[in-house]
Amino acid sequence: MRCGVDIGGTNTIIGIVDDKGKIIDSDCLKTGKYESAADLTVTIAYSILRMAKVNQASIESIGVGCPNINPGNGRIEKAANLNFKEAVSLRDEFLKYFPDTPLFFENDARAATIGESVYGSAKGLKNFILVTLGTGLGCGIMHEGQLLEGELGMAGEVGHAIIHPGGRRCGCGRQGCLEQYVAANGILATYRETCLRNGEQARAEDYHALAELARQGDSTALQAYREAGTTLGIALANMACFSSPSHIFLFGGVAQAGEPLMAPAREAFEKNLLFCYQGRIRLEFSGLMHSARNAGILGAAALYRR
Ligand SMILES: [Zn+2]
């Protein structure tokens, strides 16, 4: 069996998967509770060993999806959404517990992109982009059937494309990055600013509460999603110019807001696309949207196929 580990800004999800892509067992940790990569890894290792024992499974490989990781050497540097900012080799940490198991590392968004192409809506597609919207904005670019890596193994960091020079402060240390406007905390910040402008009391403490307000039809919350969707649509129209995809898929906890985000995103996307792409690129939700948890595990577990 294969093991997939998806380290996200909020949750770390671990699972073991059989040859048919069925998740046999899984576990979830709160990433923010761990102050160092060593602390997080020992807990992940314990979880994998426990699942392997309970299910009498032999683990043939471990795939790890993680923000800001270098797929070549398994090093993380300055991950914007993780507690540990120091440069650290996750590969070395995993080797302490799994010296004889093949290990594969990939940026979490690019792992999800492989998961989408193996198990989701992108089966058979050669040119597509997957955008994950959660704590941050991640992106995987599949081009001619190959996942773009780039010189440093870090292609697709468009969440940190600066769209408002001098704008909101970002976890990466710069200002005005895309994810500060369209990922969870960005939409929350927009909601709070809108409340302030309207002279109304903000009713959402965190992103989770904001998503609930939007579900209940709160007009200020919906306005925040509308603004985020419009910004996202323009950003996606710009991204289309880089690789000319046939599809762009949205994935992740924030994408689960659904149409309040997607409707303005589609409108702004189509309106701002370069004429030659208009009406020819499909913007859709990921086929694995119904279970972000499963998608994260499957994407990481599928890394051995690369
Ligand atoms: Zn940034």
Boltz pocket constraint, residues with backbone or C-beta under 6 A from the ligand:
constraints:
  - pocket:
      binder: B
      contacts: [[A, 159], [A, 160], [A, 170], [A, 171], [A, 172], [A, 173], [A, 174], [A, 177]]
      max_distance: 6.0
